[in-house]
Amino acid sequence: MKEYPPVDGAVNGDTAMATPRVAVILPCYNEAGAIVQTVEGFRRALPAADIYVFDNNSRDGSRELAAGAGAIVRRVGQQGKGHVVRRMFADVDADIYIMADGDATYEAAAAPAMIAAMLADNLDMVVGCRREEADAAYRRGHRFGNWALTSLLKQLFGRSFTDILSGYRVFSRRFVKSFPVLSAGFEIETEISVHALELAMPVAEVMTAYGARPEGSVSKLSTYRDGFRILRTIITLYRIERPVLFFGIIAAFLAALCLGLAAPLILTYLHTGLVPRFPTAILVTGLMILATLSAMCGLILDTVVRGRREVRRLAYLAFRAPSDFARRD
């Protein structure tokens, strides 16, 4: 397994072999059947790393089991993975962050290679693309959602990821500390990917094994509920990231409906000089006004999106590059 390299640098005023501070951050909700195995796996792969388990109101003793396995346990009261990630990114201080789920499905042994890839090319995020080790590991509904979001992001940003919904990722410090987490639930992976693509960050993907959950561990995902979340995320992405396109589609639909209703009125007027159907004429006028307002909203919001992207970029540039971990911010 490829190791991440030490670097000569000054640490606290002394010349020494500097190595990055690595933190493994694991969201956890009722994972008593898998959390110990997950913590032990990352401890074997990264003996010097700090392993944090952020428990999200577990009722099955996950918190106690994680602490017994040697993890640093924190509690997050607000329910939802997005809330947990927000706290993890805010509370943990490190040079490199490794995020995975607490269900023992991700390959902990791949973490050193992912870190090495980050440091070698100064990347801000390395995504662990899931390679199924068992038929039950990846449900069909989630395959479709992954494909839909991947296609959408490629259309929006000109590039995307192979596995957009992977929860196994390695982040640089400047990614974590410049990322304003807004999601509340499992759509957090999509928001993370959009943040990286929006700022054109250097990213990469590494194939990792993805196995079935251990016996006694139950998935918290719902195919239908999370399918609707995916659909909502798709619509929200179009609205937020491409307002000209989103509101332009609405404006085009309203304008086409307006012209379809107005055509008979125009023909009648040309032949008789009269407008006999005033309610339709009033409706046509209103539709055209709405179409114009929608198009203007898209143009105005596009300017807002550009300004927001510039602010995020400046926040991102305030932090050091991943390979410059010997310097403390």
GIFENSUL-V128023 format. One record per backbone hydrogen bond with DSSP energy under -1.0 kcal/mol. NH is the residue of the N-H (numbers start at 1). CO is the residue of the C=O. E is the energy in kcal/mol with one decimal. If there is no record, write none. Layout:
{{NH CO E} {NH CO E}}
//
This chain:
{{7 18 -3.0} {9 16 -1.9} {11 14 -2.9} {14 11 -1.8} {16 9 -2.1} {18 7 -2.7} {23 96 -2.5} {24 50 -3.2} {25 98 -3.0} {26 52 -2.3} {28 54 -2.1} {34 31 -1.8} {35 31 -2.9} {38 34 -2.2} {39 35 -2.6} {40 36 -2.6} {41 37 -1.9} {42 38 -2.0} {43 39 -2.0} {44 40 -2.1} {45 41 -1.8} {46 42 -2.6} {49 46 -1.4} {50 22 -2.3} {52 24 -3.6} {53 72 -2.6} {54 26 -2.3} {55 74 -3.2} {56 28 -3.1} {65 61 -2.2} {66 62 -2.6} {67 63 -2.0} {68 64 -2.3} {69 65 -1.4} {70 67 -1.4} {71 66 -2.2} {72 51 -3.3} {74 53 -2.7} {76 55 -3.0} {83 184 -1.2} {84 80 -1.6} {85 81 -2.7} {86 82 -2.1} {87 83 -1.8} {88 84 -2.6} {89 85 -2.7} {90 86 -1.5} {91 87 -2.8} {92 88 -1.9} {95 21 -2.4} {96 21 -2.2} {97 171 -2.5} {98 23 -2.8} {99 169 -3.2} {100 25 -1.4} {108 106 -1.1} {110 107 -1.4} {111 108 -1.8} {114 110 -1.8} {115 111 -2.4} {116 112 -2.4} {117 113 -2.1} {118 114 -1.8} {119 115 -2.4} {120 116 -2.4} {121 117 -1.5} {123 118 -2.1} {124 202 -3.2} {126 170 -2.2} {127 204 -2.6} {128 168 -3.2} {129 127 -1.1} {129 206 -1.9} {131 208 -2.7} {133 210 -3.0} {137 134 -1.5} {143 139 -1.5} {144 140 -2.0} {145 141 -2.0} {146 142 -2.4} {147 143 -2.4} {148 144 -2.7} {149 145 -2.4} {150 146 -2.3} {151 147 -2.4} {152 148 -2.1} {153 149 -2.7} {154 150 -1.9} {155 151 -1.8} {156 152 -2.4} {157 153 -2.9} {158 154 -1.6} {166 163 -1.2} {169 99 -2.4} {170 126 -2.5} {171 97 -3.2} {172 124 -2.0} {173 95 -1.0} {176 172 -2.0} {177 173 -2.7} {181 179 -1.2} {188 185 -1.3} {191 187 -1.8} {192 188 -2.5} {193 189 -2.2} {194 190 -2.5} {195 191 -2.3} {196 192 -1.9} {197 193 -2.3} {198 194 -3.1} {199 195 -1.5} {200 197 -1.0} {201 196 -2.5} {204 125 -1.7} {206 127 -2.7} {208 129 -3.1} {210 131 -2.5} {211 105 -2.2} {217 214 -2.1} {226 222 -2.7} {227 223 -1.1} {228 224 -2.2} {229 225 -1.6} {230 226 -2.2} {231 227 -2.2} {232 228 -2.6} {233 229 -2.5} {234 230 -2.4} {235 231 -2.1} {236 232 -2.6} {237 233 -2.7} {238 234 -2.0} {239 235 -2.2} {240 236 -2.8} {241 237 -2.5} {242 238 -1.3} {246 242 -2.6} {247 243 -2.7} {248 244 -1.5} {249 245 -2.1} {250 246 -1.5} {251 247 -2.6} {252 248 -2.6} {253 249 -2.2} {254 250 -2.5} {255 251 -2.6} {256 252 -2.4} {257 253 -2.4} {258 254 -2.4} {259 255 -2.6} {260 256 -2.2} {261 257 -2.1} {262 258 -2.2} {263 259 -1.7} {266 262 -2.7} {267 263 -2.4} {268 264 -2.4} {269 265 -2.4} {270 266 -2.4} {271 267 -1.6} {272 268 -2.7} {273 269 -2.1} {278 276 -1.0} {281 277 -2.0} {282 278 -2.7} {283 279 -2.3} {284 280 -2.8} {285 281 -2.0} {286 282 -2.3} {287 283 -2.6} {288 284 -2.2} {289 285 -2.0} {290 286 -2.4} {291 287 -2.4} {292 288 -2.1} {293 289 -2.5} {294 290 -2.5} {295 291 -2.1} {296 292 -2.2} {297 293 -2.4} {298 294 -2.0} {299 295 -1.7} {300 296 -2.5} {301 297 -2.9} {302 298 -1.7} {303 299 -1.2} {304 300 -1.6} {305 301 -2.8} {306 302 -1.9} {307 303 -2.0} {308 304 -2.5} {309 305 -2.4} {310 306 -1.9} {311 307 -1.9} {312 308 -2.2} {313 309 -2.1} {314 310 -2.1} {315 311 -2.1} {316 312 -2.3} {317 313 -2.2} {319 316 -1.4} {324 321 -1.5} {327 324 -1.4}}
//
